[in-house]
Amino acid sequence: MHSGEDSAPTLADAVARPQSVTPRMSDQEVPAIIRQGGRCKPQIRVEQIDGTPVLVKDFAVCGRWFRRLIGRWLVNREEGVLRAAEGCPGVPRLIARLGPYALAVEHVGRSIAELGPARLPPTFWQDFARTVDELHGRGIAHGDLKRLGNIMVHDNGSVYLVDFNSGVVRSRSPVHRWLYGYLAADDRRAIVKAKRSLQPELLTEEEVRFLRDRPLIERVFRCARVPVLLLARAVGGRKARDNGGVGLRAPKIGGGR
């Protein structure tokens, strides 16, 4: 007889009974693995619940110490942000918490990195900016929109934002308020950077100036990036990534010049 973390109910059980359970593939069909995960990366897979696709992010496949010290904290963090954003347009619905190391969320569309510029809806950039504005209106900053894989397009053309591990909910804490402001500005800058990557011909003159005039904090970060990169490679063999910049008022996002 197993108990607690050793039990293995199905994902369908977790949806019907959303208390903490141990993740396990649904009995209804074999899940599609999007990313295997391991070490410091969670496994990402798609399972089916009554014919509806559900995305599962599972840190149980990570190394033991990372899973226990970091993985559980990241799952707690993302769950908190998703609950705060419940009902917000463009944010996937939280389906269930699957034990200490995994979450199941609504599966929404395909990323713009996968779609590419040719298959973006005509109003994508306006819809993307509106989705970010609505999220900020809830007092929530995403913090990692520089990754094009975190920006999704539903089959109906709606824009969704995923992966809220870096998200912050604004509170009365001075630290949280500062961090929210930092990440919210980073979100706005990420919109323009994404347009530059995918459809640079649509950049307005204001957006070009916005990207050219990097704020001080981004310039400082870029100067510190080399030693950080060397340290990251020495410790884990992983590449450091640019966090974008903050400190400038983001231009209004338009569809063209």
C-alpha positions, -999 to +999 in steps of 0.1 A: +000+000+000+015+033-011+007+067+003+014+104-003+042+109-029+044+072-037+008+069-049+001+070-087-034+081-096-041+090-133-042+125-146-079+121-150-081+114-112-061+146-106-086+167-126-116+152-107-098+155-074-073+184-077-054+180-045-017+172-047-010+139-065+019+122-081+022+127-119+016+097-141+006+094-177-031+092-184-045+057-190-064+070-220-035+072-244+003+075-245+014+111-241+033+130-267+066+141-254+075+176-265+107+178-244+123+149-226+137+170-198+164+159-173+190+175-150+177+211-148+149+210-174+113+197-168+097+172-191+070+188-213+043+164-226+008+165-239-018+141-225-055+137-233-084+141-209-117+131-225-103+139-259-090+173-247-052+179-249-036+190-216+000+202-213+020+187-184+052+203-171+070+177-149+101+183-128+102+147-115+126+138-143+152+163-131+182+156-109+173+148-073+187+179-057+174+202-084+140+186-082+138+190-045+153+224-040+144+242-072+118+222-091+092+222-063+097+260-058+093+267-095+060+247-096+047+265-065+057+298-082+040+291-115+009+277-098+005+309-078+009+331-108-017+311-128-042+312-100-038+350-097-043+352-135-074+330-136-098+342-162-074+366-178-076+365-216-045+349-231-035+329-200-039+291-201-063+276-175-046+257-147-061+222-148-044+205-118-014+204-095+001+169-100+020+163-068+050+183-057+068+185-090+043+189-118+014+210-132-012+203-159-025+233-178-047+240-208-030+232-241-032+262-264-021+263-300+014+265-314+043+289-306+052+317-329+087+302-331+071+271-347+046+290-369+071+315-383+063+349-397+043+337-428+016+320-407+010+348-381-025+362-381-028+397-397-036+414-363-011+393-343+011+422-331-019+443-319-034+412-302-001+403-286+003+439-272-033+438-259-028+404-242+003+418-224-016+449-214-045+428-200-020+407-180-003+439-166-038+452-158-041+423-134-009+433-117+011+404-132+043+405-153+054+375-173+091+382-173+102+357-201+086+368-233+119+371-250+116+334-256+094+331-287+084+296-276+064+312-247+041+331-271+014+309-286-013+313-313-046+294-308-063+278-338-089+306-335-061+332-338-061+342-301-027+350-285-017+331-254+013+334-231+028+303-214+055+293-189+050+316-159+081+304-140+095+339-141+062+357-135+056+381-107+024+393-090+025+429-078+020+433-041+026+459-014+061+447-009+086+473-022+107+445-036+078+429-054+067+463-067+102+471-081+105+436-096+070+438-112+080+472-128+112+457-141+096+426-156+066+445-170+089+469-188+108+438-201+075+423-214+068+455-234+103+455-248+100+418-257+071+426-280+092+449-301+121+424-301+098+396-312+086+418-341+122+425-351+130+388-351+100+377-371+087+406-392+113+435-391+097+451-421+067+460-399+087+480-373+078+516-370+104+544-367+095+548-331+100+511-324+134+512-342+145+541-320+132+522-290+154+492-297+184+513-306+183+534-273+190+507-248+184+516-212+213+518-187+203+486-169+205+466-201+239+480-210+252+471-176+238+436-180+255+431-214+288+442-199+284+416-171+272+389-196+306+376-205+318+366-170+283+352-163+284+331-194+318+318-186+307+309-151+275+292-164+295+271-188+321+261-161+294+251-137+267+235-158+277+238-194+246+259-201+245+291-221+234+323-204+206+342-221+199+378-224+171+391-201+162+420-224+161+456-211+139+479-191+137+516-183+123+530-215+087+537-223+076+511-248+062+525-281+027+517-292+027+485-312+015+490-348+010+467-377+033+486-400+049+519-408 
